[in-house]
C-alpha cells in the first residue's frame, strides 16, 4: 500500500513541470497581444496618400511626393523615454513584404533623427495603418484610419 502511494507521489513530482509548462503555453496563447481587425494588405502608393487619423485626433498626411506632415500622431518612435506621439515633417517610404501567407505593405516615416513604421491592414474600403506602442505583450495599439 505504501509503495503505491510513493510511486504516485514520485509520478506527481515528475509530471508537475510538464503540467506547469503546458499551462504556461495555454496561458501565453490566450494572452497574445491583439491586432486590429482585418488581414494584412498591400496598398498602392496612391491609396496611401492622404490624411490618416488616430483615435486621439493625431493626424499623419502622406503626400504623393514622399513627404509627410504629422500632428500629434501616435506611433512607436525610436526615441528614448517612450514618446508615442510626434509632430513634424519628414519623408515617408512604402515597402511590400510577405507576412506569413499574405503580402503586406509597410509605411516608414522619418523625422530626421527618429522614425516609426506602420503595417497596412483591412481592405480597400477601410484601410488602416497600425503598430504596437511599447511592449507588444501589453497590447497597446496605435491605429490610423484613412480620412475620406
C-alpha angles and dihedrals in degrees: 000000000000090000090060093049091049092050091050090049092050091047090051091051091050095046097044095083091048092050092046091049090050091051090049091053092049092047091048091051091051093049100048109141113264123248126203120270118273134047129282107275140192112234125192117239089250090056090054097052115095135053124320121191134199125215092263095056098262114143138204117194115195114199124206091241092065097260127117141195120210125194112187092322119172121238146131099266121189094238132111125262096039099276106187101176130052139182123198146074135276144122131304133203134193126215132176120217141167118260112191102301097343135069119237140187122233124197120203122194122195125201100187098270101017137048143184132201129211132191123222118236139164122041142293091276096049111017122174138186118216147170138172118262110222121327110011089219088065089063097221110149138192109211123183120194124198116250117224 
